Structure formats: structure tokens, C-alpha cells
Amino acid sequence: MTETTKAKVISASLGSAFADGIGASISSLQLSVFDSPQYAIFPGFCDVHVHFREPGFSYKETVASGSRASARGGYTAVCTMPNLNPVPDSVEHLQQQLQIIEDTACIHVYPYGAITVGEKGEEMADLEGMAPNVIGFSDDGKGVQSDEMMKQAMLRAKALGKMIVAHCEVNDLLRGGYIHDGEYAKAHGHRGICSESEWGQIKRDLELVKETGCAYHVCHISTKESVELIRKAKAEGLDVTCETGPHYLVMDDSMLQEEGRFKMNPPLRDKSDREALVQGILDGTIDMIATDHAPHSAEEKAKGLEKSAFGIVGIETAFPIVYTYLVKPGILSLDKAVELLSINPRKRFGIPMGTDYSIWDLNTEYAIDPAEFLSMGKATPFTGWKVNGRCLATVCGGKVVYKA
């Protein structure tokens, strides 16, 4: 780094060349305001699981607003899920999304292609046609219910050199549930979602991975059984990775309130599940932290736990939550947090780092206020939480894409 850049580059594993590149960038962009040892510089974060809602649902979020919010959260690369309208299940449908990304994104945005047509689970999407322009294949928002459909998708994805990225959910086990089937649900008369609805499909998919040899990634795991299944699969040498979200690592269903901002899928689980997830990130079973940033309109999230839409926003609060509630208490090292938020997702998904970075003030404490979000979605269970870690600037592709 240059002599005038005193802020510390966090992540020793990136080497001195990366640090020198950042130093030169800061100098060229005249960001000398950050000439202070109190600031930290992180490699650009990478979120492999976001919903930017465009095309089709731009009243919830757009690629422009979602990418700006990502930049405010220190993210310079994201992967967008395909539950859109039209669903990117063909070259023609995908092209609509690609054009929006090209025209309006301020960071690197990599779309997923759907596994099945319309994400309906009935007919295979055009995996071959979409493969050159997608990061992987997913029917996120829905589990692929047919064993044979998932097997064939894995075989085709393997032949194309692409990953299957699975939202695991057994529809027959949902039974109209909308929060975890635990003590809170029983005490407040809510219908619960059992843990097996998640881990049951993971178990099936892992058997198919054994059979097909497909590269496989599990979205937003939330149960202790899921952690153990993936731990075992890795020990057996399967090409498997997984993610969990910040909210699953620091919250459980005892913290629920009767508001839509606490409703997401999968739901907040039991304390024992949260503890297993934390252990999973510590021992390497869980490879990365992804937000599942899922914005909705205020109206859609104002109907309580039962009737609100599933999904919370998280791209602007991920690092502050991880830093404050996992790093500062000594549960997680800062380097490990950066691996989970930046390095590991990029390695697994083949997303280049370049010299993208963000600059943070780690000292000032503040309360999370959704009114400050750049995302169009404001529903977060972290409203009012006291955190450290405020992003001061994000640089992507040599351009300042966010500055406080």
C-alpha cells in the first residue's frame, strides 16, 4: 500500500499485490479522507443469493436499487435468483434480465438460470442455451420435488460445467406452516414448518450427487440436521458446499415478534439449530454467508407472521451484524468473516476478485434504521439493533459505487 494510505487491508490470504492495488486505487480516486488507521479495507464482499426482483416485480426492488444497496453493504458481486417474471428459463427470457443488468447495475451481477420451466418442476428449462450467461441453475423459492427431474438436472449441469444451487423444501411436509414448528409456534397458535421439510430434501439431493457427480450447493441452511448431513457428505468427498444467512447465526425463534419483518423462508429455528450453524461455520461445514436479500413492498410485509410475504432484506446489514455479534465477541475471527463473506463464495462460484474493495469505520456504534436503506425493501428483523461497522465507500471496477 502507499505511505499515505494507513487504513488496514483485512485478509492476509489475499497477499501484498492485492493490498498494493487497493492503495494505488485509493490514491487515484482521491479517497485520502480515509488516511487513518481507524478504518479497515475489505475485499469486495460477494453474495451468492439475492433477489433483485427485476424483471417482473420492480415495485419490490430493481437491479439499480438492489445493486446500490449492495454497494452500501460493501458488496461488489452478487448472484440473483430466478423467481422473476418472466422466469429466466430460456435464452429469450434470460436476455431481458441481462439487458437490465447491463443498463442499470453499478456492481457485478451474475444471474442464475432456472432449473425448470417457470420454476414449476414439470419440464426442464433450456440449461444448454442459458449456460454461457448464468452462474448456475436454481429453482430458488421452490424445491424440485421430482427425484428424476433433479437427477436429470444434475446430469445436464455437470455436462455443462455448472452448479446446481438448491432451495431444499419438501412441499408435502409444509402443511401450511409459516414459522418454525417450535415453542413459539405452539405458544402463540401458529402453524409450524418442520425441520425435515429442509433436511429431508438435502438428504435426497446428496444421494443424487453421489450418483451423478454434480457440483452442488445448498441455499440458506437453517437446521442442525442439515449441518450434519453436509458435514458427512464432505467427509465422503462429495462436491458439496452450502451457505447460511446472518439472521440464522444470531437469531432463533425465541426472538420472534408478531410482525412480518420476522418472517422468512426457511424460518428462524430453535436455539440448538443456531448453535449448530455457528459450529458449522467454525469447522468449515458451512462455506459462506449469503443474505437471501428478499425485498417486498411495505404492504406485503405489514400483515403479521401468518399473512405477510416470506422474505427479509439483508444486504446492507450483513457485515455489521456478523462483525458486531460474531467477530467482536470472539466467536469468529475477522479474517474468517471475510472468507465467509468474500473469498469463499468467489472461489466456489468462480467470481474474480479484481481489486474491488470497501472501506469501513469499525469503531462508531449506531442503531440499524431501515429508513437509511438504499434498498426499496425495509423489512428487517434487525431494526434498532446496535452495531459497529459502517461502510464509508465501495469501489468496484475502479469506480466509486458508494460513498457515505
N, C-alpha and C positions, 0 to 999 in steps of 0.2 A: 504493500500500500504506500501511498505518497506520505511524505512527512506531515503534511497539513491535515491528513485525514486520521483523526485519533479514534474514531468510533471503532469498536471491536467487531471484526468479522467472526460470526459464530458458525462453526463447523470445521473442525480441524481436518476432517476427512476430505474436504474439497481441495486442499493444498494451497500453496502460495500463489500459483498462477491465477486462481480464481480471485484471491484477495487483491492481487495487484491489478487485475482487470476492473474490479469494483472501485479501487482507489482512483484509477485513471478516469473511470466513468463519472465519479463524484466530482472530480476536478473539472472535467469537460462540461458537465451540466451545471456548474457553478452552484453546487449544493454545499458550499463551505459553511453554511449555517450549522451543519452537523459536525463541525470541527470540535468535538467534545468526547471525552472518554465515557460520558454517562449514557451514550447512545450505543445501540447494538445494531449490527448489519447482518441480516439473514439472507441466504439464498432464496430466490423466489419460491414461495410455497406452491404446492401442486395438489389440487383436489380432484380426485377421480370420480366424484359423484355429486353433481349439481343438477338443478333443474332451472333452466332459464326461460322455459315456457313459450318459446317462440320458434316456429310459427304456431298459431292457434289459440294461445291464451295470454296475449300481450297485456291484458288487464291485470294479470298477476305479476309479471316480470317480463323484461325484454332482454335480448342479448346485450344491448347497450347498458341498461341499468344493472344487470347481473354482473357484467364484466367490470363496471365501475365499482360496484360493491366489493367484488373480489379484490380489486386493486387496493381498496381501502383496508382490506383484511390482510394485505401482504402477499396475495396470490398473483402469480403471473402465468399460470397454466391451469385450466380446468377441463374436465370431460363432462359433456352434457348428455343427460339421459333422454331416451327417445319417446317418452309418453307425451307426444305432441299431436298437432292436427295440421297437416297430415303426419301420421307416424312415418319416420324415415325407414321404410321397409322396401324401397325400390330406389333406383338411381334418380328417377324423376322427383320423388318426394324428398330425398336427401338433398338434392340440389337447391331446393327452396331454403333449407336451413343453412347450407354452406354459403349461399349468397348473402343472407342476413349477417352471418358471422364475418364474412369478408368486408361488408359495408359498415358494420357498426361496432365490432368488438375492439376493445382497447388492450386486451391481453390475448394470449394464445388460447383458443377454444377448440377442443377436439370432440367432435360428436361421436356418439355410439350409433350403430345401426341396430334396428330391431331384429330379434331372432325370428319372430313370426309375423305374418301379415296382420297389421292393425293391432299387434300385441294380443291377438285373440287366442293364440295357442293352437290354431287349427291348420294352418298352412305355412310352410317355410317361406320366410322373406328372401329377397334376392341377395343372399350373402355374397355371392361371387361378384355381382355388379357393384356392390357398395364397398367391398373390401379395401380398395385403394384409398378411400377417403374417410374411413372410420377408424376409431381407436380400438374397437372391439364390438362384440354383439351382446345385447341385453334386452330383455323384456321388462326392464325395471318398472316397479309398480305392481307387477304381477309375477307370480311364479309360473314356470312352464309345467303344466300339470301332467302332460303325457310323457311317460318314460321314453317311449320310442321317439317322440319328437325331440326331446332333449338329446338323446343318443345321436340322432342324425345331425342335429345342430353341432354337436361336439366334433363329429367326424368331419363335417364340412369346414368348421372353423379351423381345425387342426391342419387340414389340407391347404387352407389359405394363410396359415401362419398368424391367425388371430386368436384372441382370447374370448372365452365365454365368461361373461360377468353376470352373476346370477342373483336376482332377488328371490330368496327362498321362502316360499309360503305355500302350505298345503290348504287349498280352499276348503276342503271338507272338514278341516279342523277349526275353522274360524268361528262358525256358529254365531255370526252377528256381533262378535266382540269388537271392542274399540280401545280398551286399555288392557294392561297385563292382568291375567287371571290370578290375582294375588289378594293380599289382605285389604288393600284399599278398595278394590272392586267389590269384595264381599261386604265390607263395612258400609259402602255407600250405594249399594244396589245397582252396580254397573255390570254389564256383560263383559267377560274377560276373554282375552286372546291367550290361548295356552302356548307354552314354550315349544311344545312339539310341532306346532304349525311351522316353526322356523327350522329347528334342528332335524325334523323328520325329512324335509326335502334336501337339506345339506347331506344327510346320510345317503339318500338315494343318489344324489349327484356324484358323491365321492366314489361310489361303486361304478358309476358310468365313466368317471375319469380313469379309474383303474383299467376299464375295458377299452377305452378309446385313446388314452394318452394325451387328451386335450389339455391345453393350458387353461386353468380355471381359477376364477377369482370370485369370492363370496362378498356380497354387499352387506353393509351395516349389521354385523352380527351383534346379538344382544343377550344371548343366553349362555350359561355355563356349559351346557351340553354341546353347544356349537363350538365353543373354545376347545373342548376336549376332543371332539371329532376331528377338528382341523389339526390339532396337535398330533394326534395319532396318524393322520394322513401324511403329514410332513415327515414324521418318523419313518413312514413306509416309503418315502421317496417320491410321492406324487407331486405333480407340478401344480401346486395349490397355494394361493395367497388369500388374504382376507383383510377387511377393514372394519373399524367401528367408529362411532361418532363421539365427539366431545361430551355430548349430553349423557351418553350411556356410561361414560367413565366417571362422571362426577355427580350423577343423579340416580335415584331409584324411585320406585312407585310410592314410597312413603312421603315423597316430596310433592306429589300431585296436588293440584288445586282444581276447582270446578270451572276451569277456563280452557278454551280451545287452544291457547298457546302451549298447553302441556300435552297436546295430542299429536302423536307421530306414529309412523309405522316402519319398523316394529316399535312397540311401546316401551316406555321406561319399565324395566323389570325389577326383580327383587334385589335387595342388598347383596345377597350371595352371588347373583349374576354380575353385578357391578364389580365386586371384588375379583371374580374370575376373569373379567375383561381386563382389569388393571394388571393382574398377574400375566395375562396373555400378551400384553404389550411389553412387559418386562422381560419375558423369556423368549420373545420373538415369534410366538404363535400368531399374534396379530401383527401384520406387516406395516400398516399405515392407518392414519386417522383421516377420515373423509367426513364432510359435514352433512351430506344429504340435504343441502340447502334447497328448501322446497317452499317458495313463497306462494301465498294465496292472498286474495283480497281481504280487507278488514271484515267485510260482511260474512265471508266464508269461514272466518275464524272466530266469530262472535256468538257462536251457537252452543257453547258449552262442550263438555267432553264427548257427549253422545253424538251430537249432530254437526259439529264442526268438521271441516275437511281435515284429512290427515296431512301433517307436514309443518315443519318449523323452519325459520331462516337461521343460518349459522355461519355464513362465510365471513362476516365482519367481526364475529366474537370468538372464533375458533382458537386463535393463538392466545389472546388474553385469558381465556378460560383454562387452556392447557397450562400456560405459564403460571397463572396465579394459584390454581388448585392442584396441580400435579408437580410442577417444577419447583416452585418456591417452598412447598412443604418437604421437599427432598424425596418424593416418591419417584420422580423421573429426573434424569439429568437434562440439562438444556440441549446438549448435543443429541441425546436420544430423541427429544421432542422434535428437533429439526430433521432428524432422519425420518420420523413418522409423518411429518407434515410436508416434506420436500424431497428428500433424497430417495427414500424407498419407493414412493409412488412413481417417480420419474424412472427409476431403474426398471421396475416391473413393467411399466407401460411403454417404455422406450421413448420417453419425452425428454428432449435435450434441455440442459440447464442454461447454456449460454452464460452470460453474465447478468442475468436478471436478479434483482435483489430488492429488499425493502429495509427501511431504516426505522428503528423503534426507540421510543423512550420507555424504559422498563421500570422507571422509578416512580412516576406520578400515579397515584391511585385515583380512580374515578368510578362512577356508577354507570353501568350499561343502560343506555337510553335509546330505545328504538326510534325515537324521533330524529336521532342523528344518522340513522342508517341511510345509505345510498340505495340499498335495495328497495323495491316497491313493496315488498313484504315486510311486515313489522312484528310478526308473531314469534316471540322467543320466550322460552321459559326462564331466561336469564335476566329479565328486566329487573333493574335495581341491584343486581349483584355487584359487589365491589371488586374491581380487578386492577391489576397493573399490566402495562403493555399497551401503548397507544402508537399506532402506525403514523409516522411523520411523512414518509414518502415511499413510493414504489416505482421502480424503474423496470421497464420491460422492453426488450429490443432496442435499448439505447435511448428510450424516450421516458420522460417522467409521466406516468399514467395516473398517479395520485400524489397530491401534496396537501398536507393538512393546513 
